[in-house]
Amino acid sequence: MFISTYRLTFVAPAFLGNADQDGQWRTPPIKALLPKNPWLRLLVYALPFVLLSQVMFGVGLHFNLRDLLSVRSIAIPGALPPMVGWAAAANDLHIGAWILFAILFFWQHPHFYAIAWMYREDYGRAGIRMLPVVEPDGRSTARQALAFALVLIPASLLPGFLFMAGHWYLAAALLLGGLMLRAALRLHRDRTALNARGVLKASVLYLPLLYMALLLDSRPGLF
């Protein structure tokens, strides 16, 4: 099965299992003790993810007042929910879960940079050193939004290239990624609140439509 094809070598072997000499995976004792019901597994898997999210969110708040790492660190817990759902449903973490994590991680950057540019004065009054507050000309903000919108395109195509989804998904991912990139290009060329709002609107539409396309055109048995 596709879910058992890709295993992450850096995840604890005691959790995911070990490969025999013939390449077959055997169930580890810890994994065998997990509940078979996916809803119960959701609770088991969610706890460490929630704890990690709280830690990373705290790191984000800490850096928010000191440097420019806040968006990076807060984007990590923001991208974890698909991994929790995947782990609960498949009782595993393979490359598909990490692809969904990457898509959501990259997506958050143009989304939040657009918000930060629109409300930079409010962030400044609150003492939160978001990128538009530290560099008021907005060049770095627009450049970061454009860079992550560009990286988002190949990341969103990975489900199609790895046979998680079909050609319709690939077409939808290209279209949505192009619209997101166009909005980011407009902001890069002209750093106005109107163009920042355009990036925000594009990002709000992008994610649910992309996930809907993935769900409708997913490989049989994937979800």
C-alpha positions in Angstrom: 0.0 0.0 0.0 1.1 3.6 -0.6 0.8 4.4 3.1 3.4 1.8 3.9 5.8 2.6 1.1 7.5 5.6 2.4 8.9 5.5 6.0 10.9 8.3 7.5 14.3 7.0 8.6 14.8 9.7 11.2 11.6 8.9 13.2 12.2 6.7 16.3 12.4 3.1 15.1 10.6 2.0 18.3 7.6 4.0 17.3 7.4 3.2 13.6 8.9 -0.2 13.5 12.0 -1.8 12.0 12.7 -3.3 8.6 13.6 -7.0 8.4 16.3 -8.2 6.1 13.8 -8.8 3.4 12.6 -5.2 3.6 9.3 -6.0 5.3 8.3 -3.8 8.2 7.3 -5.4 11.4 5.1 -3.8 13.9 7.0 -2.5 17.0 5.7 -3.2 20.5 4.8 0.4 21.2 2.8 0.7 17.9 1.0 -2.6 18.6 -0.3 -1.2 21.9 -1.9 1.8 20.2 -5.7 1.7 20.0 -7.1 0.4 16.7 -9.9 2.9 16.6 -8.7 5.9 14.6 -10.6 8.3 16.9 -8.8 7.0 19.9 -5.5 7.1 18.1 -6.2 10.8 17.3 -6.2 11.5 21.0 -3.0 9.6 21.5 -1.2 11.2 18.6 -2.6 14.7 19.3 -1.1 15.0 22.7 2.6 15.2 21.7 1.7 17.4 18.7 -0.2 19.8 21.0 2.7 20.0 23.4 5.1 20.7 20.6 2.8 23.3 19.2 2.7 25.1 22.5 6.5 25.0 22.8 7.0 26.4 19.3 4.3 29.0 19.8 6.1 30.1 22.9 9.3 30.3 21.0 7.5 32.4 18.4 6.3 34.8 20.9 9.8 35.1 22.4 11.4 35.8 19.1 8.5 38.1 18.1 9.9 40.7 20.4 13.5 40.3 19.5 14.1 39.3 15.8 12.4 38.1 12.7 12.1 34.3 13.4 8.5 34.7 14.7 6.7 33.7 11.5 9.0 30.7 11.0 8.5 29.3 14.5 4.8 29.9 14.7 4.3 28.4 11.2 5.6 25.0 12.5 2.7 24.4 15.0 0.4 25.9 12.4 1.3 23.2 9.9 1.1 20.3 12.3 -2.7 19.5 12.2 -2.6 17.5 8.9 0.1 15.4 10.4 -2.0 14.6 13.5 -4.9 13.6 11.3 -2.7 11.5 9.0 -1.1 9.7 11.9 -4.4 8.9 13.5 -6.0 7.7 10.3 -3.0 5.7 9.0 -1.2 4.9 12.3 1.9 6.0 10.5 3.9 9.1 9.4 5.2 8.7 5.9 6.2 11.3 3.3 2.6 12.2 2.5 2.1 13.6 5.9 5.3 15.7 5.6 4.2 17.0 2.2 1.0 18.3 3.7 3.0 19.8 6.5 5.3 21.5 4.0 2.4 22.9 2.0 0.8 24.4 5.0 4.1 25.7 6.3 5.0 27.5 3.1 1.4 28.8 2.7 1.5 30.6 6.1 4.3 32.9 5.1 2.7 35.0 2.4 -0.6 34.8 4.4 0.9 36.3 7.5 3.3 38.7 5.8 0.3 40.2 4.0 -1.5 40.6 7.3 1.6 42.1 8.9 2.0 44.6 6.1 -1.7 45.7 6.3 -1.5 46.1 10.1 2.1 47.1 10.6 1.2 50.2 12.6 -0.8 48.2 15.0 2.0 45.7 15.4 4.4 48.6 16.0 2.2 50.1 18.7 2.0 46.7 20.4 5.8 46.4 20.4 5.7 43.3 18.2 8.7 43.4 15.9 7.2 41.9 12.8 9.2 42.3 9.6 7.2 45.3 8.3 7.8 47.0 11.7 11.6 46.4 11.6 11.9 47.3 7.9 9.2 49.9 7.2 9.9 50.2 3.5 8.3 46.8 3.0 10.8 45.4 0.5 11.8 42.5 2.7 8.2 41.7 3.5 7.2 41.7 -0.2 10.3 39.7 -1.1 9.6 37.0 1.6 5.9 36.7 0.5 7.0 36.3 -3.1 9.7 33.7 -2.3 7.4 31.5 -0.3 4.6 31.8 -2.8 7.0 30.6 -5.4 8.3 27.7 -3.2 4.7 26.7 -2.5 4.1 25.8 -6.2 6.5 22.8 -6.3 5.6 21.7 -2.8 1.9 21.6 -3.8 2.8 19.5 -6.9 4.5 16.8 -4.9 1.2 14.8 -4.2 0.7 14.4 -7.9 4.3 13.5 -8.6 4.3 10.9 -5.8 1.0 9.4 -7.0 -1.0 10.6 -4.1 -3.3 12.4 -6.5 -4.1 12.5 -10.2 -3.9 14.9 -13.1 -6.9 17.0 -12.0 -5.2 17.8 -8.7 -2.0 18.8 -10.5 -4.0 21.2 -12.8 -5.8 22.7 -9.7 -2.5 23.0 -7.8 -0.9 24.8 -10.8 -3.8 27.1 -11.2 -4.1 28.0 -7.5 -0.4 28.4 -7.2 -0.3 30.7 -10.2 -3.0 32.9 -8.7 -1.2 33.1 -5.4 2.1 33.9 -7.2 0.4 36.6 -9.2 -0.9 38.3 -6.1 2.5 38.1 -4.5 4.1 39.6 -7.6 1.7 42.6 -7.5 2.7 43.2 -3.8 6.3 42.9 -4.7 6.0 45.5 -7.5 3.7 47.9 -5.5 3.7 47.6 -1.8 0.2 48.9 -1.1 -2.4 47.8 1.4 -4.7 46.9 -1.5 -2.1 44.5 -3.0 -1.4 43.1 0.5 -5.2 42.4 0.8 -5.0 40.7 -2.6 -2.4 38.3 -1.2 -4.5 37.7 1.8 -7.6 36.9 -0.2 -5.6 34.6 -2.5 -4.2 32.7 0.4 -7.6 32.4 2.1 -9.0 30.8 -1.1 -6.0 28.8 -1.9 -5.8 26.3 1.0 -9.4 25.0 1.1 -9.6 24.7 -2.7 -6.3 22.9 -2.8 -7.3 20.4 -0.1 -10.7 19.9 -1.8 -8.9 19.1 -5.1 -6.6 16.7 -3.3 -9.5 15.0 -1.5 -11.6 14.6 -4.7 -8.7 13.4 -6.9 -6.8 11.4 -4.3 -5.4 7.9 -5.0 -8.0 5.2 -4.0 -7.3 4.1 -0.4 -5.1 7.0 0.4 -7.5 8.7 2.8 
